[in-house]
Amino acid sequence: MPDLYVSWSEYYQKIEQLAVQIYQSRWEFNQIVCLARGGLRVGDILSRLYDQPLAILATSSYKSGPGKQERGNLTFSQHPTMTAEKLGSRILLVDDLVDSGITLQETIPWLKQYSDSPIEEIRTGVIWYKSCSIVVPDYYVDYLPDNPWIHQPFEPYEYMNMEDFAAKVMGGGNEWYA
């Protein structure tokens, strides 16, 4: 399958579709944990729509290779960033996509070990679920049977240095915002 290219408009529509899918399931949660960086926008919007606290857990696995598509070792931040003293007991864990599934698979026990209070349930939500994943998310918008590389609308920022970026912005160039 060819690569999948996603515009900002499509990206936000998919987050909204995920929000509705979760709503229609009638599952009640009291905490959203998003995996940064990819899950930040997903977690932010869901936190606003559901009026639930957001915790951010920084993870990293893609490090090198052409287009930063080569998987490296999975690393976690030392602590999630959150405004509450403790994580909620019913956690919605979100990310933008599940590729191999390793990040979601390893995050769930990490959260349970980190939490000082009992976690009753953790469910997962993503925009894209690739068939190569070892984990099936509880909620997802698109199932991708051919495992394409997804080009998300924020990727151009990863390939620009600040000098070029400033020149582009000051020159009025905004063709990749669509």
C-alpha positions in Angstrom: 0.0 0.0 0.0 1.3 3.5 -0.8 2.0 5.9 2.1 -1.0 7.6 3.6 -0.9 11.5 3.6 -3.2 13.2 6.1 -4.1 16.9 6.1 -4.8 19.0 9.3 -8.5 18.9 8.5 -8.6 15.2 8.1 -6.5 14.8 11.3 -8.9 16.7 13.4 -11.9 15.0 11.9 -10.5 11.6 12.8 -9.9 12.8 16.4 -13.6 13.9 16.5 -14.6 10.5 15.2 -12.6 8.8 17.9 -14.3 11.0 20.5 -17.8 10.0 19.3 -16.9 6.3 19.1 -15.7 6.4 22.8 -18.9 8.3 23.7 -21.1 5.8 22.0 -19.5 3.0 23.9 -20.9 4.6 27.1 -17.6 3.7 29.0 -16.9 6.1 31.8 -13.3 7.1 32.6 -11.8 9.6 35.0 -8.4 10.1 33.5 -6.9 10.5 30.0 -3.2 9.6 29.5 -1.7 10.6 26.2 1.5 9.3 24.8 3.7 12.1 23.7 4.5 13.2 21.1 2.0 11.6 18.7 -0.9 11.4 21.2 -0.6 15.0 22.5 -3.2 16.5 20.1 -5.5 13.5 20.5 -5.3 13.7 24.3 -5.7 17.5 24.4 -8.9 17.4 22.4 -10.4 14.4 24.2 -9.6 16.1 27.5 -11.4 19.2 26.5 -14.5 17.4 25.1 -14.8 15.0 28.1 -13.7 17.6 30.7 -11.4 15.0 32.2 -7.9 15.5 33.5 -5.0 14.9 31.1 -1.7 13.3 32.0 1.1 13.2 29.5 3.6 10.3 29.4 6.5 11.0 27.1 7.7 8.0 25.1 10.0 7.6 22.2 10.7 4.7 19.8 11.3 6.2 16.4 14.8 7.6 16.3 16.7 7.3 13.0 16.7 6.2 9.4 15.3 7.9 6.3 12.2 9.9 7.3 12.8 8.8 11.0 11.0 5.6 10.2 13.4 3.2 11.9 12.3 1.9 15.3 14.7 2.3 18.2 14.5 1.3 21.9 11.3 2.3 23.7 12.0 4.8 26.4 9.6 6.3 29.0 9.8 9.6 30.9 10.4 9.1 34.6 7.0 10.4 35.6 3.8 11.4 33.7 3.1 15.2 33.7 -0.3 15.9 35.3 -2.0 18.4 37.6 -3.6 15.8 39.9 -1.6 14.1 42.7 -2.6 10.6 41.5 -3.8 9.0 38.3 -7.4 8.2 38.0 -8.7 4.7 38.4 -10.3 4.3 35.0 -7.8 5.4 32.4 -8.3 6.1 28.7 -4.8 5.7 27.2 -4.5 7.5 23.8 -2.0 7.8 21.0 -2.2 8.8 17.4 -1.6 5.2 16.1 -0.7 1.7 17.0 2.0 0.3 14.7 3.9 -2.6 16.2 1.8 -2.3 19.4 4.9 -2.5 21.6 4.4 1.0 23.1 0.8 0.4 24.2 1.6 -3.1 25.4 4.5 -1.8 27.6 2.7 1.3 28.8 -0.2 -0.4 30.5 2.0 -2.3 33.0 4.2 0.8 33.4 1.1 2.9 34.4 0.0 0.2 36.9 3.4 0.0 38.5 3.7 3.8 38.6 0.3 4.5 40.1 0.1 4.8 43.9 -3.7 4.0 43.8 -5.4 1.0 42.2 -6.2 1.2 38.5 -9.5 -0.5 37.9 -9.3 -0.4 34.1 -7.3 0.9 31.2 -8.7 1.2 27.7 -6.8 2.3 24.6 -7.8 4.6 21.8 -6.0 5.6 18.6 -6.8 7.1 15.3 -5.0 4.5 13.2 -4.6 0.8 14.0 -2.2 -1.1 11.7 -2.7 -4.8 11.1 1.0 -5.5 12.1 0.2 -4.5 15.7 0.4 -7.1 18.5 -2.2 -5.1 20.4 -5.8 -4.4 19.3 -6.9 -1.0 20.7 -10.3 -0.7 22.3 -11.1 2.2 20.1 -9.8 3.2 16.7 -11.0 5.1 13.7 -9.2 3.5 10.8 -7.9 -0.1 10.5 -5.0 -0.2 8.0 -4.6 -3.8 6.7 -1.6 -2.9 4.5 0.5 -1.1 7.2 1.2 2.1 5.3 3.6 4.7 6.6 1.4 7.6 7.8 2.5 11.2 6.9 0.8 13.3 9.5 0.3 17.1 9.0 2.9 18.1 11.7 5.8 16.2 10.1 7.1 19.1 8.0 8.2 20.7 11.3 10.6 17.8 11.9 12.5 18.5 8.8 12.9 22.3 9.0 15.5 24.2 10.9 14.5 27.5 12.5 16.2 29.7 9.9 14.3 28.1 7.0 11.1 28.1 9.1 11.3 31.8 10.0 12.0 32.6 6.3 9.0 30.6 5.2 6.7 32.2 7.8 7.9 35.7 7.2 7.6 35.1 3.4 4.0 34.0 3.8 4.5 30.4 2.7 1.8 28.2 4.1 1.1 25.7 1.4 1.6 22.7 3.8 -0.9 23.9 6.4 -3.9 22.6 4.4 
